[in-house]
């Protein structure tokens, strides 16, 4: 069932297979040769991936559909994307320029922040440069910049120039590769000659540079004859951030200035760039320009290091004590050139059993082994038609290198040395670990609690049991109803198949970053999901096609091709899902068509520079936003895209000259007779082939083919829907009986297409549920069937035009930052930035109650007796709620700044509150938890940063706190003073372990890479497991205590941002986690692993 309203019948699997096999026997048409002068040639699309080795479909005779057999010579009124790559070398060369006109405006261009650049004077006019992009291309060749000329500013005003017509004759202008312009530089006043690297006139080199000009035999070398080079620079901390720079041997830019430019280009954890290293072992540091031309002339890829100073492979080798090579070595972690397109090899962690022997341990990135189908059995389509077998190789994330630097403990002589990774030695006096650039001291207890810290994996693992919520506030077309009446949607990086009748969820967990779009195959058996790009190569944006019954992966598409993520996916309907269309969210909005079964790209084009549709427009202007795109359900050769002030119609042609498929835009289709809407936001298709669109003005338009086969507005059919809704139309769906359903704001309306789209029925959804985002009928037959509505408040409603709507899926709307676990029942409370506090049942997975507070929530805690819940807010207010019904019992202000953490003492007599004013406030709990009074002086001060975590001792006499800068302090609550030295509290029995720092959790830090931190920790109530969440969205389960170096663990990564809280239920049967930006709440079962340890 297509969420964007595609018209088609469900059919049966048998008919699908027969049609599929019949289509395989057809032979594609032969291209008709014609006169190419009647058609416009398609310009090459500018893309960072033009050199990639994905195959374009080779021959129309092999095509199984007419989409790739339409001759390019029949293009007629269709045109290609106009984004061009200028290949000329001056204003008089190439197709992008024309000869200079005598009326051109004579201007001078200078290089940003370069007082020694003498300037380039030239005449500028529209006859010289047909577009502003052409001028930028020419300036790039004349004025070397590391990232090319991208911006032009006037002097001395600093106003940015965006059009050739804006230049004024006789004025000066500054070119730059970013928007940071220096106006206090004396441009054009330099009397120096152009820089060259010849020997100084005195005949001597500078003493400190002489070694750079000496060869192996002592002869002086020179780079004066070297030619410009194109280098690839990769960020040390974010290996998927790679930029290309042009190295000009005659530049007057210093090496340090080039490092400053690289800083602005790359994504770095610790900017600025301080050094360059070769990407091949042994990693060699680049000292100057001349080394790049001479010593490293065979190197094309370099690593840019920030304040960390060296590549992380060198840091790993320096701090690791194991003999096994690091899995982050250059051979594994550097993905460059053509290798970036190949499917990642299976990587094993050091000293860890392989994936086949223990699949449950490896990060679950790709569930590739087919699982037996659950519920109703279906015929195995993969064996009856040309569906590829499930992938048998997993994409496994490489093992992680250590960030903290473990040093030898200080004790009494050599006998007091702690061997990390072995059993815990309680005779060690202190262990020192470097965290965040500072050495921290941790004191092991002198008494053993009986647990052995051997660094091995725990005897239990985490299994995703339930995902609470739905993502609707910033997503579209992400709700489907399967033939089994299961709901299909996604939250964070998990695709969910929800059986609401049996109250069961099944999860596809193949993604390791947030899912951005989803499409259901016409046979309703296969699903395509796409993820956003992460910060590392193994979290690159790509598409996965998987079986909704077995949750097996059948295809992984576009690794290394997509830049940001996919905003739109759609299967072709005419060919029964043979092709898959995708739109990249990158700045060029590249639309590509794939044969997903072969994982091959067939055609692609850019969408961002197509002209805005107005009959009075004379010039092409750039389209900023493309919202969605899809195939026409009755014609695979036609594609439709829409977004900001536009709707475009595209066709696929076969070019017999280049032997490739091309996507061209219809120049006569998609014109608005009046002013275009700000956004076109929804689309559907009627049975006669009409295209129906909804927009931000609440208007619904019908587009029909005219006599020239162009799509134009059907005024007669659209007249009744000119004011269809008061709000933006986000959902359209055409039913088989000719009824059009539309959703906007809190309204759902039905329109009769057989009667000029007359409004026949209205329905409103509850105001508390938000606005309509996605509208999906359970059946496409009639409007009387059940409807499912996804809303902007992350709720899925079930109802109909005759009956009221009720919530079947609920969740938080904004970031969720805290979860409080009940001490006596299978329930927990969550709160977040949406000012909503919710209580959930971990058994029925239902929301028991929810209440709204006055400000965003950051912290929560249960009273030990389980009757009350305390909430800490952004304004410093503390709210006490009844845990049974959510009613408010008390409220008071603890601080004027944000509350980060709250914790009741184990005896329930005191409440500790950590705030962003670097203070811990302690209150006495009185009158059955309805009254709170400051304990003693009422506050504890000593931290230099905000208070992040708190732990009480079991006897309620001491507090342990960790601040935002990772300082750990200890406090005597009776005297309300800081306890010094910390060594004196080494044997204190702590009631919880919420603090991210401590001797019993330092092992978890050793498994983090540079730039990662632990964001939350929780110890099981039986003290045998430790759950941790990190800033990259991973939840890990360790044995407790966890002080060994690089201990083994089980991991689940279903969030894309930091994990904000983790906690065990009172009987340790489940782990509850919350994600920040994802607004996702997940419940993991603590289960036995499939294979023994």
ROMAR-857837 format. One record per residue (C-alpha): y, z, x. Coordinates in steps of 0.2 Angstrom, whole numbers. Each point is the difference from the previous one (the first is absolute). Example, Ala and Ser with C-alpha at 12.3 -4.5 7.8 and 13.67 -1.06 7.14 Angstrom:
yy | zz | xx
-22 | 39 | 62
17 | -3 | 6
***
This chain:
yy | zz | xx
0 | 0 | 0
16 | -6 | 8
14 | 13 | 0
14 | -13 | 1
-6 | -8 | -16
-11 | -15 | 6
-8 | -8 | -15
-19 | -2 | 1
-16 | 5 | -8
-11 | 13 | 8
-16 | -10 | -2
-17 | 4 | 7
-7 | 1 | 18
-13 | -13 | -4
13 | -13 | -6
11 | 4 | 16
-15 | -3 | 11
-4 | -16 | -8
18 | -6 | 1
1 | 5 | 18
-16 | -10 | 5
6 | -15 | -10
17 | 1 | 9
-9 | 0 | 17
-8 | -17 | -4
16 | -9 | -3
8 | -10 | 14
19 | 1 | 2
11 | -15 | -3
6 | -11 | 14
19 | 1 | 5
10 | -15 | -6
10 | -8 | 15
17 | -4 | -5
18 | -2 | 6
5 | 16 | 8
19 | -5 | 0
0 | 5 | -19
-4 | 18 | 4
7 | 14 | 10
-9 | 6 | 16
-5 | 18 | 0
8 | 10 | 14
-10 | 11 | 11
0 | 18 | -6
8 | 12 | 12
-13 | 14 | 3
-4 | 12 | 13
-18 | -5 | -3
1 | -19 | 2
-11 | 1 | 15
-14 | 9 | -9
-18 | -7 | -1
-2 | 1 | -19
-7 | -17 | -5
10 | -11 | -13
-12 | -8 | -12
-5 | -16 | 10
-5 | -13 | -13
3 | -3 | -18
-17 | -8 | -2
-7 | 17 | 3
11 | 9 | -13
-9 | 6 | -15
16 | -1 | -11
14 | -12 | -3
13 | 12 | 7
-3 | -7 | 18
-2 | -18 | -5
17 | -4 | -7
7 | -13 | 12
16 | 5 | 9
7 | -17 | -3
1 | 5 | -19
12 | 14 | 4
14 | -9 | -8
13 | 14 | -5
-9 | 14 | 9
8 | 6 | 16
-6 | 12 | 14
8 | 16 | 5
16 | -3 | 9
-2 | 13 | 13
0 | -10 | 16
-3 | 4 | 18
14 | -10 | 10
-9 | -8 | 15
16 | -9 | 7
9 | 5 | 15
18 | -3 | -4
12 | -5 | -14
-4 | -19 | 3
-19 | 1 | 0
-13 | 2 | -13
0 | -2 | -19
9 | 16 | -3
17 | -6 | 8
12 | -14 | -2
12 | -7 | 12
16 | 10 | 3
15 | -4 | -11
18 | -1 | 6
4 | 12 | -14
-11 | 14 | 7
7 | 17 | 2
0 | 5 | 19
-6 | 17 | 3
-6 | 11 | 14
-16 | 10 | -1
-3 | 16 | 11
-16 | 11 | 3
1 | 17 | -8
4 | 14 | 12
1 | -12 | 15
17 | 0 | 8
-6 | -12 | 14
-6 | -14 | -12
13 | -14 | 2
-3 | -6 | -18
-5 | -17 | -7
13 | -11 | -9
-5 | -12 | -13
5 | -9 | -16
-7 | 7 | -16
-1 | -10 | -17
-12 | -3 | -13
-2 | -18 | 7
-5 | 8 | 17
-11 | 13 | -7
-8 | -3 | -18
-4 | 18 | -2
4 | 17 | 7
-18 | 2 | 6
2 | -16 | 10
15 | 7 | 9
-9 | 16 | 4
-15 | -10 | 7
12 | -10 | 11
9 | 16 | 6
-17 | 8 | 4
-3 | -14 | 13
17 | 1 | 7
3 | 19 | 1
-16 | 9 | 5
-4 | 16 | -10
-17 | 9 | 0
-2 | -2 | -18
11 | -16 | -3
16 | -1 | -8
-1 | 7 | -18
18 | 6 | -4
17 | -7 | 4
16 | 11 | -1
18 | -5 | 1
12 | 8 | 13
9 | 11 | -1
-4 | 5 | -19
-19 | 1 | 3
-3 | -9 | -17
-17 | -7 | -1
-1 | -19 | -3
-13 | -7 | -11
6 | -18 | -4
5 | -15 | 11
16 | -1 | -11
6 | 17 | 5
4 | -5 | 18
19 | -1 | 4
5 | -12 | 14
7 | 8 | 16
-8 | 17 | -3
-13 | 10 | 10
-17 | 5 | -6
-14 | 12 | 6
-18 | -4 | -2
-14 | 14 | -1
-18 | 3 | -4
4 | 15 | -11
14 | 6 | -10
7 | 12 | 13
15 | -8 | 7
11 | 7 | 14
19 | -4 | -3
7 | 10 | 14
-6 | -12 | 13
12 | -12 | 9
-9 | -16 | -4
5 | -16 | 9
10 | 9 | 14
-13 | -1 | 14
4 | -10 | 15
-17 | 1 | 8
-11 | -15 | 2
-17 | -2 | -9
-13 | 12 | 7
-14 | -7 | 11
-13 | 8 | 11
5 | -8 | 16
2 | 10 | 16
18 | 9 | 1
12 | -9 | 11
-1 | 13 | 13
-18 | -5 | 3
-8 | 17 | -4
-8 | 7 | -15
4 | 16 | -8
-11 | 13 | 9
-8 | 7 | -15
-5 | -17 | -7
-6 | -9 | 15
-18 | 5 | -3
1 | -9 | -16
3 | -17 | 9
-14 | 2 | 13
-16 | -9 | -2
-17 | 5 | 7
4 | -8 | 17
17 | 7 | 1
9 | -15 | -5
15 | 1 | -12
-4 | -7 | -17
12 | -7 | -13
-1 | -2 | -18
14 | -13 | -1
-12 | -14 | -4
-10 | 10 | -13
1 | -7 | -18
3 | 11 | -15
-15 | 9 | -7
-5 | 7 | -17
-7 | 17 | 1
-8 | 11 | -13
6 | 18 | 0
-11 | 13 | -9
5 | 18 | -5
-10 | 13 | 9
-1 | 11 | -16
-1 | -13 | -13
-12 | -13 | 6
3 | -12 | -15
19 | -1 | 4
0 | -15 | 12
16 | -11 | 3
2 | -16 | 11
15 | -1 | 12
6 | -14 | 11
2 | 4 | 18
14 | -11 | 8
-1 | 1 | 19
19 | -4 | 1
6 | 14 | -12
14 | 11 | 5
-8 | 14 | -11
-7 | 15 | 10
-18 | 6 | -2
7 | 16 | -8
9 | -10 | -13
-15 | -9 | -4
-9 | 16 | -3
14 | 5 | -12
-3 | -16 | -10
-18 | 3 | -1
3 | 17 | -7
9 | -7 | -15
-14 | -13 | -2
-16 | 12 | 0
-6 | 14 | -10
-1 | 15 | 11
-4 | 18 | -2
11 | 6 | 14
13 | -12 | 3
9 | -7 | 11
-11 | -11 | 11
-1 | 7 | 17
-13 | -11 | 9
-11 | -15 | -2
-18 | -1 | 5
-12 | -14 | 1
-13 | 0 | -14
-15 | -3 | 11
-8 | 13 | 11
5 | 6 | 12
16 | 3 | -10
14 | -4 | 12
19 | 4 | -2
13 | -13 | -1
14 | 4 | 12
12 | -16 | -2
2 | -17 | -7
-6 | -8 | 16
-17 | 9 | -2
-2 | -8 | -17
2 | -17 | 8
-10 | 3 | 15
-12 | 14 | 1
-4 | 0 | -19
1 | -19 | -3
-18 | 0 | -7
4 | 14 | -12
6 | -5 | -17
-1 | 17 | -9
9 | 16 | 5
0 | 17 | -7
17 | 8 | -3
0 | 19 | 2
12 | 12 | -7
4 | 18 | 6
-19 | 3 | 3
2 | -11 | 15
-17 | -8 | 2
-13 | -9 | -11
-10 | 11 | -11
-16 | -6 | 9
7 | 7 | 16
4 | 17 | -9
-17 | 0 | -7
-9 | -3 | 16
11 | 14 | 8
-4 | 13 | -12
-18 | -4 | -5
-14 | 10 | 9
-14 | -11 | -7
-8 | -13 | 10
-2 | -12 | -14
14 | -13 | -1
13 | 2 | -13
-1 | -10 | -16
18 | -3 | 1
-2 | -10 | 16
9 | -16 | 2
-15 | -10 | -4
-2 | 8 | -17
18 | 4 | -6
9 | -16 | 6
-1 | -14 | -13
10 | -15 | 6
0 | -19 | -2
-15 | -7 | -9
-9 | 16 | 2
11 | 7 | -14
-8 | -11 | -12
-18 | 4 | 3
-9 | 13 | -9
0 | 16 | 9
-15 | 5 | 10
-10 | 15 | -4
7 | 14 | 10
-10 | 16 | 4
8 | 16 | 4
-3 | 9 | 16
-15 | 11 | 0
-3 | -3 | -18
-16 | -8 | -9
2 | -18 | -5
5 | -5 | -18
-18 | -5 | -5
-7 | 16 | 5
13 | 10 | -9
12 | -10 | -11
7 | 15 | -8
9 | 6 | 15
10 | -16 | 4
17 | -2 | -9
-4 | -8 | -16
10 | -16 | 1
-12 | -13 | -7
-14 | 4 | -12
-9 | -15 | 5
-18 | 5 | -4
-5 | -6 | -18
-3 | 15 | -11
-12 | 0 | -15
10 | -4 | -16
4 | 14 | -12
-1 | 0 | -18
-4 | -17 | -8
-9 | -13 | 11
8 | -17 | 2
-8 | -16 | 7
2 | -1 | 19
13 | -15 | 0
-1 | 0 | 19
-17 | -7 | 0
2 | -13 | -14
17 | -8 | 6
9 | -2 | 16
7 | 18 | 2
-1 | 7 | 18
-12 | 14 | 4
9 | 17 | 2
7 | 3 | 18
-13 | 9 | 11
13 | 5 | 13
12 | 14 | -2
18 | 0 | 6
-1 | 17 | 8
16 | 9 | 7
-1 | 4 | 18
-2 | 17 | 6
16 | 9 | 3
8 | 6 | 17
6 | 17 | 3
19 | 5 | -2
0 | 18 | 5
-3 | 3 | 19
-13 | 14 | 2
2 | 9 | 16
-11 | 13 | 9
1 | 17 | -8
8 | 14 | 10
-12 | 14 | 3
-6 | 13 | 13
-7 | -12 | 13
-11 | -15 | -3
-12 | 9 | -11
13 | 1 | -14
0 | -19 | -1
-3 | -7 | -18
-10 | -17 | 0
7 | -9 | -15
-13 | -9 | -10
-13 | 14 | 3
-4 | 16 | -9
15 | 12 | -3
1 | 12 | 15
9 | 16 | -7
4 | 6 | 18
13 | -13 | 3
17 | 7 | 0
11 | -14 | -5
-1 | -19 | -3
16 | -11 | 2
3 | -16 | -9
14 | -12 | 1
6 | -4 | -18
16 | -10 | -3
5 | 1 | 18
-1 | 19 | 2
-14 | 11 | 6
-7 | 12 | -13
-11 | 15 | 3
-15 | 4 | -11
-10 | 16 | 2
-18 | 0 | -5
-7 | 16 | -9
-9 | 12 | 10
-13 | 3 | -14
-11 | -14 | -6
-2 | -2 | -19
-17 | -8 | 3
5 | -18 | -2
-3 | -12 | 15
13 | -12 | 5
-10 | -14 | 8
11 | -15 | -5
-14 | -8 | -11
2 | -7 | -17
-1 | 12 | -15
-16 | 0 | -10
10 | -6 | -15
11 | -15 | -3
14 | -5 | -13
-4 | -12 | -14
14 | -7 | -11
-4 | 7 | -17
16 | -3 | -11
17 | -7 | 2
13 | 7 | -12
14 | -11 | -6
5 | -19 | -1
13 | -10 | 10
12 | -8 | -13
18 | 5 | 5
1 | -14 | 14
-15 | -11 | -4
-4 | -14 | -12
-16 | -9 | -7
-11 | 14 | 7
-10 | 5 | -15
-15 | -9 | -7
-14 | 3 | -13
-17 | -6 | 6
-14 | -6 | -11
-8 | 17 | 1
16 | 7 | -8
4 | 9 | 17
18 | 0 | 6
4 | -7 | 17
16 | 6 | 9
5 | 7 | 17
9 | 15 | 7
5 | 0 | 19
-14 | -9 | 10
-13 | 3 | -13
-6 | -12 | -14
-7 | 9 | -15
-12 | -5 | -13
1 | 13 | -14
-13 | 2 | -14
10 | 10 | -12
-15 | 1 | -12
-11 | 9 | 13
15 | 8 | 9
-6 | -8 | 17
10 | -8 | 14
-7 | -12 | 13
11 | -4 | 15
2 | -15 | 11
7 | 7 | 17
0 | -15 | 11
19 | 1 | 3
8 | 12 | 12
18 | -3 | -6
8 | -1 | -17
-6 | -13 | -12
15 | -11 | -5
-8 | -12 | -12
-16 | -4 | -9
-8 | -15 | -9
-16 | -1 | -11
-11 | -15 | 2
-2 | -11 | -16
-19 | 5 | -1
7 | 18 | 0
-13 | 5 | 14
10 | -2 | 15
17 | 8 | 5
13 | -4 | 13
10 | 14 | 7
14 | -1 | 13
7 | 13 | 11
17 | 3 | 8
1 | -1 | 19
-1 | 16 | 10
6 | 5 | 17
-15 | -5 | 10
-11 | -16 | 2
-15 | 8 | -10
12 | 3 | -15
6 | -18 | -1
4 | -8 | -17
-15 | -9 | -7
-9 | -5 | -16
-18 | 7 | -5
-10 | -8 | -13
-14 | 12 | -6
-13 | 2 | -14
6 | 11 | -14
-18 | 5 | -4
-7 | 4 | 18
16 | 3 | 8
-5 | -12 | 14
12 | -10 | 10
-3 | -19 | 0
16 | -6 | 9
13 | 6 | 11
15 | -12 | 1
16 | -2 | 10
-2 | 13 | 14
14 | -4 | 12
8 | -12 | -12
10 | 10 | -12
15 | 10 | 6
5 | 13 | -12
-12 | 0 | -14
-5 | -10 | -16
12 | 2 | -15
-11 | -12 | -11
-18 | -6 | -1
-8 | -12 | -13
-17 | -9 | -2
0 | -18 | -6
-6 | -1 | -18
-4 | -18 | -2
-12 | 0 | 15
-8 | 17 | -6
8 | 9 | 14
-4 | -11 | 14
18 | 2 | 8
11 | 15 | 3
19 | 0 | 1
9 | 13 | 10
19 | 3 | 3
5 | 10 | 16
14 | 13 | -2
7 | -5 | 16
18 | -7 | 2
-6 | -18 | -3
-11 | 4 | -15
-14 | -12 | 6
-11 | -6 | -14
-18 | -5 | 6
-15 | -7 | -9
-17 | 5 | 6
-18 | -4 | -2
-5 | 18 | -1
-19 | -3 | 1
2 | -9 | 17
15 | 11 | 5
10 | -16 | 4
18 | -3 | -4
3 | -17 | -9
19 | -1 | -1
16 | 10 | 2
18 | -1 | -2
16 | 11 | 0
9 | 6 | -16
15 | 9 | 6
12 | -15 | 2
-3 | -10 | -16
16 | -3 | -9
6 | 11 | -14
-2 | -10 | -16
17 | -4 | -8
5 | -18 | -5
17 | 3 | 8
-7 | 5 | 17
4 | -12 | 14
-7 | 10 | 15
-16 | 9 | 3
1 | 19 | 1
-13 | 12 | 5
-11 | 9 | -13
-1 | 18 | 5
-15 | 6 | -10
-16 | -8 | -6
-8 | 12 | -13
-16 | -9 | -4
-10 | -16 | 0
-16 | -7 | -8
-10 | -16 | -3
3 | -9 | -16
-17 | 4 | -10
-2 | -18 | -5
4 | -8 | 16
-4 | 6 | 18
12 | -12 | 7
15 | 9 | -8
6 | 16 | 6
15 | 11 | -7
11 | 12 | 9
14 | 10 | -7
12 | 14 | 5
19 | 2 | 3
9 | -13 | -11
-14 | -13 | 1
-16 | -7 | -6
-8 | -13 | 11
-14 | -12 | -4
-11 | -7 | 15
-14 | -12 | 2
-13 | -3 | 13
-2 | -17 | 8
-11 | -7 | 13
9 | -9 | 15
-12 | -14 | 6
11 | -2 | 16
-1 | 18 | 6
-17 | 4 | -9
7 | 16 | -7
4 | 7 | -17
19 | 2 | -4
9 | 11 | -13
15 | -9 | -7
13 | 7 | -12
4 | -10 | -16
19 | -4 | 1
1 | -3 | -19
-8 | 15 | -7
6 | 18 | -2
18 | -3 | -4
10 | 12 | -11
12 | -8 | -12
11 | 16 | 1
3 | 12 | 13
-17 | 6 | 7
-6 | 18 | -2
2 | 12 | 14
-19 | 1 | 1
-15 | -9 | -8
-12 | 14 | -1
-16 | -6 | -11
-10 | -15 | -4
-13 | -6 | -12
-8 | -16 | -5
-4 | -7 | -17
-15 | -10 | -5
10 | -17 | 0
5 | 3 | 18
18 | 7 | -3
7 | 13 | 12
7 | 15 | -8
12 | 11 | 11
9 | 17 | -3
15 | 5 | 10
11 | 15 | 4
12 | -4 | -15
-14 | 3 | -13
-1 | -18 | -4
-17 | -10 | -1
0 | -19 | 3
-13 | -13 | -3
-1 | -14 | 13
-8 | -16 | -6
-3 | -17 | 8
12 | -14 | -4
-4 | -19 | 0
2 | 0 | 19
-13 | 14 | 2
13 | 12 | 5
1 | 18 | -6
16 | 3 | -10
5 | 14 | -13
-6 | -3 | -17
15 | 5 | -10
-9 | -1 | -17
-13 | 12 | 5
11 | 11 | 11
14 | 3 | -13
-9 | 14 | -9
-3 | 10 | 16
18 | -2 | 8
2 | 19 | -4
-18 | 5 | 0
3 | 17 | 9
14 | 11 | 5
-8 | 4 | 17
-8 | -10 | 14
-16 | -9 | -6
-13 | 5 | 12
-16 | -5 | -9
-5 | -16 | -9
-18 | -4 | -7
-6 | -14 | -10
-15 | 3 | -11
-13 | -13 | -6
6 | 1 | -18
18 | -6 | 6
8 | 17 | -1
12 | 3 | 14
2 | 19 | 6
15 | 5 | 9
5 | 17 | 7
17 | 6 | 5
7 | 17 | 1
-10 | 11 | -12
-3 | -15 | -12
-15 | -11 | -3
2 | -15 | -11
-11 | -13 | -7
6 | -18 | -2
-9 | -14 | -10
0 | -16 | 11
-6 | -11 | -15
16 | 5 | -10
14 | -4 | 13
-4 | 17 | 9
5 | 11 | -15
0 | 18 | 3
-15 | 7 | -11
-2 | 18 | 6
8 | 14 | 11
-6 | 16 | 8
8 | 13 | 11
-8 | 11 | 13
4 | 18 | 3
17 | 3 | 8
-8 | 12 | 13
-12 | -13 | 6
13 | -11 | 7
3 | -19 | -2
-13 | -14 | -1
-6 | -7 | 17
-16 | -8 | -4
-8 | -5 | -17
-19 | -4 | -1
-10 | -2 | -16
-18 | 5 | 0
-4 | -16 | -8
9 | -17 | 0
-5 | -4 | -17
13 | 8 | -12
15 | 11 | 0
-9 | 13 | -10
-11 | 6 | 15
3 | 14 | 12
14 | -1 | 12
2 | 8 | 17
17 | 2 | 7
5 | 5 | 17
17 | 9 | 1
14 | 3 | 12
-5 | 19 | 0
-17 | -4 | 7
-9 | 2 | -16
-13 | -11 | -9
1 | 1 | -19
-13 | -6 | -12
4 | -5 | -18
4 | -15 | -11
13 | -8 | -10
-7 | 10 | -15
-4 | 17 | 8
10 | 12 | 12
-2 | -1 | 18
-8 | 15 | 10
-1 | 2 | 19
-17 | -3 | 8
7 | 0 | 18
14 | 11 | 6
8 | 4 | 17
16 | 5 | 9
14 | -13 | 1
7 | 4 | 17
-5 | 8 | 16
-13 | 15 | -1
3 | 13 | 13
-10 | 15 | -5
-16 | 5 | -8
-5 | 18 | -4
-19 | 4 | -2
-5 | 13 | -14
-9 | 15 | 8
-13 | 1 | -14
-2 | -16 | -10
-3 | -18 | 4
18 | -5 | -3
16 | -3 | 11
19 | -2 | -3
10 | -15 | 8
19 | -2 | 1
11 | -13 | 7
17 | -9 | 1
-1 | -5 | -18
4 | 18 | -5
-17 | 1 | -9
-13 | 14 | 2
-18 | -4 | -6
-16 | 9 | -1
-16 | -10 | 1
-18 | 4 | -3
-11 | -5 | 14
-15 | -1 | -12
7 | -10 | -14
13 | -8 | 10
12 | 2 | -14
18 | 6 | 1
0 | 18 | -8
19 | 2 | -1
16 | -6 | 8
18 | 6 | 0
16 | -6 | 7
12 | 10 | 11
18 | -3 | 5
-3 | -7 | 18
-13 | -8 | 11
-14 | 11 | 5
-6 | 3 | 18
-12 | 15 | 0
-12 | 9 | -11
-12 | 15 | 1
-12 | 9 | -12
0 | 19 | -2
-16 | 7 | 7
-4 | 6 | -18
2 | -18 | -6
11 | 4 | -15
17 | -7 | 7
6 | -15 | 11
15 | 1 | 10
10 | -16 | 3
13 | -3 | 14
14 | -13 | -3
12 | -10 | 10
15 | 10 | -5
-8 | 17 | 6
-5 | 6 | -17
-17 | 8 | -3
-8 | -2 | -17
-15 | 10 | -6
-11 | -8 | -13
-14 | 6 | -11
-16 | -8 | 7
-8 | -1 | -17
13 | -10 | -9
15 | -4 | 12
12 | 11 | -9
14 | 7 | 12
-1 | 19 | 4
14 | 2 | 12
12 | -9 | 12
12 | 5 | 14
9 | -8 | 15
-8 | 4 | 16
12 | -11 | 11
13 | -13 | -2
-11 | -13 | 9
-17 | -8 | -3
-15 | 10 | -1
-14 | -7 | 11
-15 | 12 | -3
-4 | 15 | -11
-15 | 12 | 2
-5 | 16 | -9
-8 | 14 | 10
-18 | 3 | -2
3 | 16 | -9
12 | -9 | -12
14 | 13 | 4
12 | -12 | 10
6 | -18 | 0
5 | -8 | 16
12 | -15 | -1
4 | -12 | 14
16 | -10 | -1
10 | -14 | 8
13 | 13 | 6
-13 | 5 | 13
-3 | 17 | -9
-15 | 8 | -8
4 | 10 | -15
-12 | 14 | -6
0 | 7 | -18
-10 | 14 | -8
-9 | -5 | -16
3 | 12 | -14
-2 | 2 | -19
-16 | -11 | -1
7 | -14 | 10
16 | -2 | -11
12 | 9 | 12
3 | -3 | 18
10 | 11 | 12
4 | -3 | 18
-12 | 10 | 12
10 | 10 | 12
14 | -9 | 8
-7 | -15 | -9
-1 | -14 | 13
-8 | -4 | 17
10 | -11 | 12
-5 | -7 | 17
-4 | -18 | -2
12 | -14 | 6
-6 | -12 | -13
-6 | 0 | -18
-15 | 10 | -5
-15 | -12 | -3
-16 | 11 | -3
-4 | 18 | -3
-16 | 11 | 1
-3 | 18 | -5
-12 | 11 | 9
-14 | 7 | -10
7 | 17 | -1
17 | -7 | -6
9 | 8 | 16
4 | -15 | 10
7 | -18 | -2
-3 | -15 | 10
13 | -14 | -1
2 | -18 | 7
17 | -8 | 1
4 | -19 | -1
1 | -1 | 19
-17 | 7 | 2
4 | 18 | 5
-12 | 14 | -5
7 | 17 | -3
-8 | 16 | -6
7 | 14 | -11
-3 | 18 | -5
4 | 1 | -18
0 | 19 | -1
14 | 1 | 13
7 | -17 | -4
1 | -5 | 18
-7 | -13 | 11
-16 | 5 | 9
0 | -3 | 19
-10 | -5 | 9
-10 | -12 | -10
-15 | 5 | 10
-1 | 17 | -8
-4 | -9 | -17
-15 | -10 | 7
-13 | 10 | -10
10 | 0 | -16
-11 | -6 | -15
11 | -13 | -9
-3 | -2 | -18
3 | -19 | 0
4 | -13 | 13
14 | -10 | -7
9 | -1 | 16
-2 | -16 | 9
0 | 9 | 17
-12 | 13 | 6
-15 | 3 | 12
-13 | -4 | -14
8 | -17 | -4
6 | -7 | 17
-15 | -11 | 2
6 | -11 | -15
16 | -4 | 10
-10 | -7 | 14
-7 | -14 | -12
18 | -7 | -4
8 | -15 | 8
18 | 0 | 6
12 | 1 | -15
-12 | 9 | -11
1 | 18 | -5
-10 | 12 | -11
10 | 2 | -16
-11 | 13 | -9
-16 | 11 | 3
-12 | 10 | -11
-15 | 11 | 4
-14 | 1 | -12
-3 | 17 | -8
-16 | 3 | 9
8 | -4 | 16
-12 | -14 | 6
11 | -16 | -3
18 | -5 | 4
9 | -14 | -10
15 | -8 | 8
12 | -13 | -5
11 | -11 | 11
16 | -10 | 0
-10 | -16 | -1
-9 | 4 | -17
-17 | 5 | 7
-9 | 16 | -6
-13 | 6 | 12
-14 | 14 | -1
-4 | 10 | 15
-11 | 15 | 4
9 | 16 | 1
6 | 6 | 12
6 | -16 | 7
6 | 4 | 18
-11 | -12 | 10
8 | -15 | 8
-2 | -16 | -10
-13 | 7 | -13
-9 | -11 | -12
5 | -1 | -18
-2 | -10 | -16
15 | -9 | -6
7 | -9 | -16
16 | -10 | 1
6 | -4 | -18
19 | 3 | 3
13 | -10 | 9
12 | 14 | 3
-2 | 18 | 5
-12 | 11 | -9
11 | 14 | -7
-13 | 13 | -4
-19 | 4 | 1
-9 | 14 | -8
-18 | 6 | -4
-5 | 5 | -17
-5 | 19 | -2
-18 | -4 | 3
3 | -14 | 13
-8 | -13 | -10
15 | -12 | 0
15 | -4 | 11
16 | -4 | -9
13 | -11 | 9
17 | -7 | -4
9 | -14 | 7
19 | -1 | 2
7 | -18 | -4
-17 | -5 | -8
3 | 13 | -14
-19 | 1 | 1
-11 | 15 | -3
-18 | -1 | 5
-15 | 11 | -2
-14 | -1 | 14
-17 | 7 | -3
-8 | 10 | 15
-17 | -8 | 1
-15 | -2 | 12
1 | -15 | 11
-12 | -14 | -2
-8 | 2 | 17
-2 | 16 | 9
12 | 5 | 14
***
